[in-house]
Amino acid sequence: MSAKIPYKTYLPESRMPKAWLNLKAFMPEDHAPFLNAATGKPCSAAELEGVFCGECVRQELNSTDKEIEIPEGIRSFYANFRPSPLVRAYFLERELDTPAEIYYKFEGNNTSGSHKLNSAIAQAYYAKEQGLKCLTTETGAGQWGTALAMACAFYGLDLKVFMVKTSYEQKPYRREVMRTYGASVTPSPSDTTNAGRQLLSRFPGTGGSLGCAIAEAVEEATRTPGCRYVLGSVLDHVLLHQTVIGLESKAVLDMYGVMPDTVIGCMGGGSNFGGLIAPYMAEKLQGANNIDFIGVEPASCPSMSRGRYAYDFCDSAKITPLAKMYTLGCGFMPSPDHAGGLRYHGMSPVVSKLYHDGYMRVEAVKQTEVFAAAERFARCEGILPAPESAHAIKVAVDEALKCRESGRKKVILFGLTGTGYFDMAAYKCFNDGTLKDYIPDEADLARGFSFLPSVKEQ
Amino acid sequence: MSAKIPYKTYLPESRMPKAWLNLKAFMPEDHAPFLNAATGKPCSAAELEGVFCGECVRQELNSTDKEIEIPEGIRSFYANFRPSPLVRAYFLERELDTPAEIYYKFEGNNTSGSHKLNSAIAQAYYAKEQGLKCLTTETGAGQWGTALAMACAFYGLDLKVFMVKTSYEQKPYRREVMRTYGASVTPSPSDTTNAGRQLLSRFPGTGGSLGCAIAEAVEEATRTPGCRYVLGSVLDHVLLHQTVIGLESKAVLDMYGVMPDTVIGCMGGGSNFGGLIAPYMAEKLQGANNIDFIGVEPASCPSMSRGRYAYDFCDSAKITPLAKMYTLGCGFMPSPDHAGGLRYHGMSPVVSKLYHDGYMRVEAVKQTEVFAAAERFARCEGILPAPESAHAIKVAVDEALKCRESGRKKVILFGLTGTGYFDMAAYKCFNDGTLKDYIPDEADLARGFSFLPSVKEQ
């Protein structure tokens, strides 16, 4: 039957998901709650609502409803770029000469170039419904900032983006896309916030980090009336919005009677990975399958494979609540040589908990191998992948090559989260042979862990 | 009925075109043939086959078969990125508050970022079938070069791209995409060809032109064994391959019982426009409709609205055969201020003939208005358009606004040929308010016309 599966399938409109899947409702145990760093007590909804939109906070704290309806106002914008295609990678299979069946869900066919738009549009919608006038956020490579700029343009909200300074300088065109959608973009650290000024005084000339940009955006949001902060990954409600990826993928594969043996996704903050695996993981948590879930992270920023499962700040200025997660410490700085994205020091609490409880595994891969896989993929499948997404390609290729050795016809599904149009400087380094691998040594890790807050529980 | 049309429709696989439409077979009169510039006689197939692939030459000279089958080997690659979506622009309609129904066919959802891949893949396929080892081509903004690099990577052909030097320098990332797909990229004019060396000696420091890059690519192809030249627009066989755009569009609109009143496309060399209008124009030529076809060109390079219908070279070094077309003269150089693409001095002989015979009309628009329309479109429809494509948006918006005045519910279809990810430098000028309009004066035009060859017929 699978021989007849088309190269590319768009889920029919009638089967499009009308609700997100709340993975937490399927987990045997809740992950540990956010803590207020000052009191050491769990954060109340009211505390969180000073920072985030009200509906997002309700979703963040909801661990009981298995489904959460996608409002009509969001689904009508989803129609703008969803369904995304589920592709049977016939050309890659041929290139690898593997008996494995490889599928990927491609989220790059929208102007933000990635899956980020799934949550951006939801968060902007809820902000608009709440009567807010503006939003703030941080962005690293710029995909999230672009997605949110698109969403804010659509709903008529002002947007202020703090962009990690190295990216701001290296990716002027990504910045320009955000401006084209009407956002204002500030390089971080900036002198417009206390968090930025403090970092600048301690580390003059620093290129910044996501953690610092988050701190600046939160500060700006909490001091501005009618304004809230939105985050593009890590948090439970973001992961919730990303479950549309997994739901569409599973709906298509179910149409063809295909069940994956392995599901692979790249992990930065963990929301795309969590969203991709959600419907299959919900089944696994109920004992209905035994899928091998593989999260892939860069060896240069190995928050899961070499991090600690501990309470930590979500930002480097230590102004956010504490989250229990795998983390390298909120002061961990990836090497500037690291070109492949996925630089965040921590990981989604949901994904962290699933990993800690043994429901999935993690692979850490080197960026030179990631770019080699990306180029191989591009030349046969056509799509130019984002370096982030190529982490998943690398491991999918490895798994498929193992099948060539063993002769096993595994079914592999991976998430292709976005395109690499704005990453050509990194591709150039790879093409020129100047891209280097960086793997933090024990001293680097110890430096990062020294930033971990002391919390009674840990 | 049209109220129920989805935002975005992908043609079902069962209805995908299996043949291109040969518009020439519907035209009451053939356009004038290519002439050998030395003899003044029509070019023989054998002469053309020294430059182009054999099958492309057969298609070029075929004005009798109404349909030409799309080989299975091409259709399987088309599956990689086709069908492209036909979008009902509900958000743009709302933004414009117009009673018009606006549809667009979006060709940008592939890594080349444009419709160019439709012909690239066909020409690479035929080259491979013929046993050729390498291809050469020119590229300006880089969309065509990228498309052909993808196609050559897929079929295992070597590719040498001559890239207009100004673009080569302004768009290093576009160049890098081609390299990632394995192509070699040379800035034009280069010192590797006679054509390049001649231009460099006459105009040291010149930024080059498409005409010169064509001359270099043709020279390289004709002196290299097992190598041919491929062109990304203008020629009849390229237009033929682009008819897949119009065929898919019409098939979707027919499914919904929608008949356009106006069909709008941007025009550089004319192949996307010709491909978009083909099935509707074939009907018009048979008296079956009276659609208003509007080709849109930049006011800075007005080959149709201010050019001459005359025999001219396709390149600036005057080594190609002569084509009868609307042209500004093969030595016409658009202003370097012109950022919006569509810089070619001539126009498809098929489109030129249709225009000359009164079956369509042309509008020339200023680039500042084009970018304003692009930004307005991006903010409501989400897609960031290529400046080239935004020429069509500009006129579609104008037409829809006229409907708001008149109250008429026109049905407007336009071609959205690609995305603007690699055009952010131009968007930046627009956002900064530094983008200028350039309109050639009579002296500029006269200078261009002075390059026209003397041919008995004209």
Interface residues (C-beta under 8 A of the other chain):
Chain A: P6 Y7 K8 Y10 E13 S76 A79 N80 F81 F91 N109 N110 T111 G113 M150 A153 F154 P172 Y173 R174 E176 V177 R179 T180 Y181 G182 E375 A378 R379 C380 E381 G382 I383 L384 T419 Y421 F422 M424 A425 Y427 K428 N431
Chain B: P6 Y7 K8 Y10 E13 S76 A79 N80 F81 F91 N109 N110 T111 G113 M150 A153 F154 P172 Y173 R174 E176 V177 R179 T180 Y181 G182 E375 A378 R379 C380 E381 G382 I383 L384 T419 Y421 F422 M424 A425 Y427 K428 N431
